[in-house]
Amino acid sequence: MRYNQRATLVINDKRDEHYDYDLGRIVGSEPIKKVVPCHISNQGLQTQTAFTDKLALDAKIIRFKGIYNNIDYVLLQEKKYLIAMTRVINDFEMAIYVNEVLENGH
């Protein structure tokens, strides 16, 4: 399998968050954007309906080397995709199943 495509993982590391008494809210922890080489394929209809109650506009499977935690969402060609499921294939490979986010956020 060739990892000749690119995906941007938006990772939210909550370790740096703290409560700011002056602002009255939790601050810190800017999301980290990491571009990774990957293999992107479309989800089949059976897989799509297994993870969601409706057919998504665009659903993909993204496979890449490395294990990442706390991924908020994925950017593919400047389109936002939410994670439906993650799967660790082995000690150094991971697959995530994503669905495209529409303009109204659903």
C-alpha positions, 0 to 999 in steps of 0.5 A: 500500500502506497502512502502517497496522499496527504492528510492534516490531523488536527490534534487537541492536546489538553495537557496545557489547558488551565483555568484563567481566573481573569477571563473566567474560562479555560484557556491554552492548548492550541490545536496542533496541525500535523500533515501525515502521508497516508492512503485514502480510500472510500468507505463501502455502503455496508461500512458507512451504514454500520457507523452512522444512521444515514449515508454521509455525503463523503466517507473515507478510510484513512490509513497511515503510519504512526499512532496518534491520540486526541485527534479532533478532526481531519482536513482533506483538501481543506474539507473537514472530516469528523472521525467515526471510528479509529482502529490500530492495525498494529504497533505502528499503523492506524486507520481512521474512518471519517465522514465529511462535515457539511456546511451547517455542521451536520 
